[in-house]
């Protein structure tokens, strides 16, 4: 089965920000499925392009699916990759064209099961990117208990916020897969911050933290603050609940009270921009944290290894730098200086990994650290400046190390060969991400490529390193071409699917 990223890369031309928003929706929608007692399907309009989003799509493709843990599924079969026509599913097209939630009056039959469908436009920056369908299995009638009423009301508010473009928030949702779910414990607050409903599991979690009475009608921020002994954690959890009431979302927070460990997350409820209170999710992770202690030593060991590798590489760079100062041969001095630059670039990657838990590297931060180092190490008579445009994003260490080396080599070559002595200029490192690839370009406004230059036949060490890393580590190749307006442009297209 293809992943969401692979399907978006194959069937859309969505920019990286739009793809990130759809991935945030999918990261959050298990909560929606559980509270809605319904399946959620994510549909993209076909054919590709803006024409489809303007309402001209004749087909829709399902790119992701979520089933509820709280009710029978409406789709026992795998729907990812399925295509449906707009003629047979007019609600999908209506959601795109009208930009609002569309509800079916009469259920449809699917595999001998009555299914009620609602379609929700997924909006981002004022543009409808895709459509969510909320499909409810009606074969088993449900009793409208207080829990079900609270679930459905909260889910409807969040679905309206998806249609408004205000949920999920643009902030990172790292850890959404371990955030509290509806079944762990759910508390609905009114616009004043008073508890309107608390599920049985939420009450049990608060009882374990030391709250003996019911929560209904209490200001939850104050009640939670009194239970947490650490004053900083107490102030933080109360501030996050109050922030959700003000419309600001936050990630989960771990608190401790009377030996119990709880994950708490507060979500603002603001359908159509109207303050409707907040949703607070609580999960008891006391036993889980006890098991996690056994893994801490392993994670600490891995980070310590990266830290020691970084220190060893810095020592090597220092020795090479010392040797270069004692060398009187210009060619040897230059070769040692270039080796110092390459070793230092690798050391920076290991330094980033020493502070990373998931072996992921923020390339934007790393590139911004490396570029000034390259400019300072260039020849003294070059006055060109180096800057970055666009976002590389966060990528695995296996990709980060060779990519940083490739960028440093190409920037260094541009500073060294593109400009005459004492010539001012600029080297721009730009990055453009989509669902399936990362395009990196290093462009200068210098003298351009010499006549008859063959990049494949060039035997310079820098280009040899670049070609080797691109072929063996990054599954890519280098394009050297004249830049529009003068100068040279080196372009790399890196596939992201499957990494």
N, C-alpha and C positions, 0 to 999 in steps of 0.2 A: 504494500500500500504506500502511495506517495505521501510525503509530508506536506504540511501547509506551505512551507517555503518553496518546495519543489513545484507544487501546483500553481502557486502565484507566479513563480518565475516562468513557467511554461505557458501560461494563459493570459497574463496581464503585463502591462508596462507600468505598473504602479511604482512610484518613487519609494525610497527607503523609509521615509517617515510614515507613509501610508501603510506599508507592510508592517512596520513596527506597531502601529495602532491596531491592525487586525490581529497581530499576535498577542497584544495585550488583552483584546476582547476574548480570545480563546483561552488565555491564561486565567481569566476571571469567570468564565461562563459555567463552570461546574456549580458554582454557588447559585447562579440563575436557574439552572436545570433542576437542582434540588428544591429550591423554593417555589418553582413553577409547577412541580410534579410533571414535567414535560421534557421531551427531547428538544435539543437545539441543533439546528443545521445552519452552516454558513454557506451562502450562495454568492457566486460572483457572476455578473452578466457577461454573456458572449454575444457577438465577437469582441475581441480586445479593442481597447481604445476609448476615447472620449465619446464617440458616437454611441457606444453601448450604454454609457452612464447617462446619456441624454434621453434614454428611453427607447433606443432603437434595437435593443437586444432581442433576439428571437429565441435564444436558449439561455439557461442558467446552469452552472456547474457547481456541485457541492464539493467544497474543499476541506471541510472539517465537520465533526459530529460529536455531540456530547449526550449521554444518556443519564437520566436521573437515578439517584440512589434511593429515592423516596417513593417511587411509583413504577408500575410496569412501563416498559419502553413502547413507544409507538412504532419503532423501526428496529425489529430484531435483526434485520440484515444490515450489512455495512453500506452506508450511503455515500461514503467518500468516493468521488470520481463519477458519481451518477449525473446524467444530464437530463434536464426536463425542458419542455418547450414553454415559452411565455404564453402561448395560446391555451395550453392545458392548466397553467398555473398563473392566472392573471394577477393574483395578489402580489407575486414577486415583482412584476413590472410596476404595479401600482405603487408599491413601497418606494421604488426608485424614482418614479416620475413625480409622485406627490410628496415624497419626503416625509411621510408620516406612518404611524402604526396602522396596519389594515387588519381587520378582524373578519373572519368568516361567520356568517350566521348559521349555516347548516354544515354539519360535519361531513367529511368525505370518508369513503371506505378504502382502507389500505390493508391488503392481505387479510381480508375478512375482519378487520378491526376498525371501528369508527374512530376517526381522528379529527380533532378540531385544530385548525391552523391559524396562527397569527404571524404576520410578517412585520419585521422591525428594520427600518433602514439604519445602516451603520454609517454615521456621519463623522467626518474628520475635517477640520478647517473649512467648514461650510460645504463640503462635497460628500455626496453619498458614494461610499466605496463598495459596499456589498449589502446583502440583505440577510438578516437572521430570521429563520422561521422557528416558531415555538409550536411544536406539535404535541398535543395532549391525547393520550390514550383514554377514550371514554368507555371502554368495555367494562371497567370496574367503577361503579359509582362511589363517590367519596362523601363522607359526612362533613359538613362545614364546621369543623371544630375550631376553637380559638387559635390553635397552632396553625391550622391550614389557612385561616383568614389572615393571620399575621404574615405567613410566608408569602401568600399570593399578593397581598398589598405591597410588601417590600419589593418583590420581584417586579411588579408592574412599575413601580417608581424607578427602579434601576433600568428597566427596558426603555422607559421614556427618556431617561438620561442618555442612553446609547443613541436614540433617535435624535436627541438634542445635540449630541457631540460632546457631552461633558463627562461621560463615563466610558471606559476607564480613563483616569487622569493621565496626563502626559508623563508624570513622574514614573520612575522605575517601579516595576512590580516584582522585583527580585524576591523570591521566596513565596510567590503566590501559591505555589503547589503545596507548601507546608502551612499556609495560613489557615485559620479556623474555618470550618465549613458550617453550613446551616445546621447539620445534625449534631455538631459538637456543642453548640450552645448559641442561641440567638436572642438578642434583646432589642426591642423596638422602642425608640425614644420619640416623644413628641417634640414639637418645635421649641418647647421650654426646657428640654433636657430631662423631663420626667419619664420614668419607665411606664410605657403603655402596655407592654407584653414582655414576658420572659419565659423562654421554653424550659421544660423540666431539667434538661441538661445544663442550661445556664444557671438555674437556681442551685443545682448540685455543685457546680463549680464555685459559686459564691459562698455556699455553705462550707465547702472545704477550705476556703480562704478565711472563714471565721464570721461570716454574716449569717446570723441565726434566723432572721425574720424574712418575710416576703419582700420583693423588690418593687412591686407595683406601686406607682405614685411617688417613688423616691427619686431625688436628683442623683443620677447614676455617677456623675463625676465626683460628687462629694462622698457618696457611699464607698466608691472604690478607693479614693484617696485615704480614707480612714483605715482601710484594711492593709495597705502596703506599708511595711515598716520603714523601708529605705525612703528618706524624704525626697531624694531626687527622682526615683522611680514613681513615687506617689504623685509628685507634681507633674511629671511627664505624662503619665496615663490620664490624669485629669485634664491636662491641657489638650491632649489629642481628642478626647471625647468632646470637649468644648469647641475645638477647631472644626470637628465634623459637623457640629450644629451650625457653625458659621459658614459651612460650604467647602471646607478644605479637607482633602483626603490625606491619608497617611498610611504607611506600611504597618505591619504587625509589630507589636511591642511585647516583650517578655517581662512579666512581673512575678515577684515572689511574695508570698504571705503565709505565715504559719507553716512553713515547710512545703507548701504547695507551689507549683510553678504553672503559670497560665500564660497562654498567648492571647493577646487582646488586639482586635483591629476594629477601628471605627470608620464607617463609610457614610458620607453625607447623602441625604436623600433630598434632591432638589429637582423634581420633574418640572419641565418648562420654566425653570428658574425660580420656582416657588419653594420657600422653606417648608419642608415636610418632616423635619426631624432628622434622625440618624439611625443607622443600623450598627449595632455593636455585636461582634462575634467573639466568642470565648471558647478556648480549647484547653483542657487539662492535659499538660504534657509532663507531669511530675515523673512518671515512670520512664518516659522517653528520655528525659534529660539525664536520668541516672545511667542509662545505657550509653548516652552520648559521651559521658566522661571517659569511657574506654577508648573512644576514637580521638580524643583531644591530643593525646601523646603522639599518635601517628601523624596528624596534621601538623603539629608543631615540629616534628622531625623533618617532614618534607620541606617546610618553610625554612628551617635551619639549614638544610642542604643547599637550597637556593641562595641563602645568605652567604654561606661559606664559599660556594662557587663564585658568587659575585666578588667577594673579598679576594679570592685567589686570582681572578681575572684582573682585578685592579692592581694587584701586586705585579702580575706579568706586564701590564701596561706601564707601570712605574719603572720596572727594570728596562723595558724597551726604550722608554723616554730618556732614562739615564744613559743608556748606551748611545742613543742618538746624539746627545750633547757631547759625548766624548769622541764622536766620529767626525773626521775632517773631510771625508769624501762626500760631496753633495748628493750623489745618487743613493748612497747607503743611508744618509741622513733622511732623505725623502722616503725611502722604502720603510725605514723604521717608524717614521711619523705616521705613515698610512697604516702600518700594522697596529700602532697604538690606537688609532681611530677605530679600526675594526674590532679590536679586542674590547675597547670601551663600549661600543654599541652592544655587543653581546652581554657585557656586564650589566648594562642598564636593563635588559630584558629580565635577567635573573633577579635584579633588584626589585623589579615590579612583581615578579612571581613570589618573592619572599614575603610580600604583603597581600598576596591574593590567596583566597581559600579554594577557589574553583579552577585553578590553573588557567585563568583567563586574563588577558592583558588589554588594558585600555590604550589602544594604539594612538589615539589623539594626544593623550598626555605624554606618551613615550616619544612620539615624533617631535612634539614641541620641546622636549628636553634635548633631543639629539640634534636638531637643526642648528641651534646656536653654537653647539660644539663643532659642527662641520664648518660653519662660517668662520669661527675663530681659528680653526686649523688650516684654512685655505692659505694660498700664497699671499704675502703681505701686500703686494701691489694690486690686488683685486678689491674693488670697493662695492661689489654687488651685494645686495641684501637677499635674504632667504625668508620666505613666509609660507604658511599653510592655508589652504582653502578647503572647505567641506569637512566631512567627518569620516574617519576610518571605521569607527565603532570599536566594539570589544570582540576579540577573537582568541582562539586557543593559542597556547604557547608554541605549538608545533608550527603554526603559521606566522606568529609574530616575529620569531627570531630571524628566519630568512627574509621576511619582508622588510624589516628594519635595516638589515644589511644591504638589501637591494636599493632601498631608498637612499641610504647614506652614500653608496657608491655612485649612484646616478647624480645626486646633488653635488658631490665632490667633483665628478667629471665636468659638470656644467660650470662650476666655479673656476675650474682649472683651465678649461679649453675654450669656453664660449666668449671670454672677454679679453680684450687687449690690456696691456699694462696700464694701470691707473684708470681703467674705464669703469664708470658707474653702470649699474644694471640691476636686474632683479631675477631671481629664480623662484618660481611658484610651484609648490607641491600641492596638488589638488586631489581630492578623493570624492568619488561619487558611488553611492551604494544603491543597489536595487535588491529585489528578492533573491536573485540568483547569482549576482556577481558584484565584485568590487573593482572599479576602474580607477587606477592611480596614474596620474600624469605629472611629469616633472618638466616644466617648460621654462625656457630662458629667452631673453630678448637680446642675445649676443650676436656673434658674427655668423652663426649658422654652420651647417655641415660643410666640410671642404668638398670640392668637386671630386667626383669619383669615389666618395667614401662608401665602403661596403661594411655595414655593421656586423654581418655574419662572418666576414673575414678579418675583422679587427682583432689584433692579438694582444691588446692592452690587458693587463692583469685585472683591472676593474671590470671591464666588460666580460671577461672570461668568468669572473666570480658571479656576475649578474646572470649570465646565461646558464651557468651550472645550477645556481640556486632556483631559478625560475623553472628549469626543466625537471630537476630531481625532487624539489621540495614543494613547489607551488603549482605545478601542473599548468604552467603558463609560458608565455614567450614575450619578447621585447620588440616593440615597434619604435624605430627611430625615424622621425620625419621632420621636414621643415615646418616651422610654426607660422601660422597666419600672422602677417605683420612683421615677420623677421624673427630669426632665432631658430631654436631647435626644440622639439617636443619628444620626450620618451614616454610611451604609453604601455601600461601593463593591465591586462584584464584577468582578474583572478576569479575562478569559479568558487562560489560559496556553498552550493548545494552539496550535501554529503559530508561536509567538514564537521 
